[in-house]
Structure formats: C-alpha cells, structure tokens
Amino acid sequence: MGNFTDIEREFGNLVQKKFEDILNQKNNPQEQQNLINEAINSTLLELRISKMTAVCNITKRNLICYVSAWLQATKGNPEYSINDNDMNGFMNAVSGLDRTNGLDLLLYTPGGAVTATESIVSYLRKMFNNDIRVIVPHMAMSAGTMIACASKEIIMGKESSLGPIDPQYRGVPAQGVQKEFDRAIKETLKEPNRALIWREIIQQYRPTFIGECDNAVALAYNLVDGWLKSCMFAEDPGKGKRTKKILNELASHSASKVHDRHYDFTKCKELGLNVTALEDNQKLQDAVLSLHHAYICSFYRLPTSIKFIENQNGQTFIINGQR
C-alpha cells in the first residue's frame, strides 16, 4: 500500500534526476530556482496522474479528484471550501471525457456553500446521467457529505468519515441558532426576568438572520432528501422511510451534537446509506490510498496550493493562495 512515506520517497526518486540535470546547467541562481520549482510542479502532476491512472485501470470509469488543503491550512480562506468558483474546475475536468463510462468522484473537503453544492451536483448528474460514485479516502464533511448522498454509491475505508449536513450559515450552525432562539423564547416566557440576559445574546443577530438560518436548514434537508430518492434509492419502494432515517441523523444538530461529528463506514451502513468498503477490493484500496497520499504530498511540496480539481487525463485546475 502506498502510504505517505512511500509516496514521498517515490516523489523524491522521480525528481532527483531532474534536479541533477538542472544543477549541471549552471544557470544563475534565479533561473535555477525557477527550473527547480517547475520540476517540482511537473513531477507532482506526473505522480498524481500515474496514481489516477492506476485507479481507472481497476474501475474502468472516469475519475475526477476534488481535493482541498483544508487540514493543512492555518488561515481562513473561502477557497478551501466548496464555492461557485469550483464549477470552472469541474467543467474543465469533465471536458473531453467519455461520459458513458460514468464517474468516480474522489472527495476530500470540509464542505462549503449549499447553493454552490447544489449547482455542482446538478451539473455532474446531468453530464453523467446519475452514474456517479463517490470515493472518500479520508473525510468529506458537511456539503461534501451532501455530494456523497447525491451519488449512487459511496466507497469508504476504515479511515474514512462523512459528517452532519446541518448547514453552517455565516460561520455558525444554522440549527444551533434556531434552537438557541427557541430556548430564549421558552425561558423568557417562563421567567420574564431572563429577558435581559437573552436580549444581550439575541441582539448580536442582525435582522432576518433567524429566517435565513431557517431557509438554509430547509434547503439542505430538501436537497439531500431529493437526491437520495432520485438516485441512491431510486428503485427502493421503501425509500421514503430509508431517507428519513438518514436525515434524522445527518440533518439534525440535536442528533449529531457537533458539526464536525465523524460518521465512519459502520455508522453510515447502519444509517442505511449505500456504502461499500474500500477494503473489499485490495487493489483498489492500494490505488486509492496511494492517490490520496500523492495529493497530501503535493500540498506539502506546493505550500501555496489550496485545491486541486483534476481528472485522469491530466486536465487540472489548481487554486493557489495564502495558507
């Protein structure tokens, strides 16, 4: 299995020859550094393409990788999360693919905007006629979980996790705001003297904020409910009951308790999601984890890289910025 140490060593072996050639050219220091940077970039791309090719040789399907450096980040940057700019990357990655072969979407993301997620899911489902599987080598949280629920099958390893889909609105849990507001009303009616305490808390919300949180919660719930029923459980006569059980957990702040709750393969299976164990296919497991670690290696070697959206043919869309 290609663990991180193995992939890092493989990268080092690949790039070493290029470094030697560059040093033998005896350019000035700036030209030399530019050539070294170019060698690192090109070698990492070659490494990722080779790992993507290995996956596709097993699955016989298209592969698009949507991978964010969110765990390597030290600063808040909206580009780490799912946003409308990502559509450009997905359009680039889909271009030229034989869409009759379906799509495997490898996800590694903290989530992001519900509306951008809706657009991306709608686009991919149209382009691949709902023939989409999601592969989660580590974590696909929040809106990433929403995308997973829009697929026909989710492939997870023992190390993989999905998360609650209760939406964050302006950086706070929308359902948490709802429950806090309801609690304020109940406690104030029961003990009017607590109104002064709650006023200090509630006045921090701008006008219409509660209503916007209500809308965000309803939108996330309705989207995933529809996606599950129209794809993953399309042929299941009991899909209504099955979908409700899943949403009662994943879409409920009361059930999940915290927004970054981790749901592993076993829990996702218990909830009723159509999940397949990555370990069931040893060759695929080795290939997927090697690919995942190639991306982690790329993030460490390219410290300005924030996100990769690319396919097995090397069509790549890289977002860079401050970490």
Secondary structure, DSSP 8 states (H G I E B T S, - for coil): ---HHHHHHHHHHHHHHHHHHHHHT---HHHHHHHHHHHHHHHHHHHHHHHHHHHHHHH-SEEEEEEE-GGG--S--GGGSB-TTHHHHHHHHHTT--GGG-EEEEEEB--B-HHHHHHHHHHHHHHHTT-EEEEESSEE-THHHHHHHTSSEEEE-TT-EE-----EETTEEHHHHHHHHHHHHHHHHH-GGGHHHHHHHHTTS-TTHHHHHHHHHHHHHHHHHHHIIIIITTT-TTHHHHHHHHHHHHT-HHHH-STT--B-HHHHHHHT--EEEGGGSHHHHHHHHHHHHHHHHHHHHSTTEEEEEEETT--EEEEE---
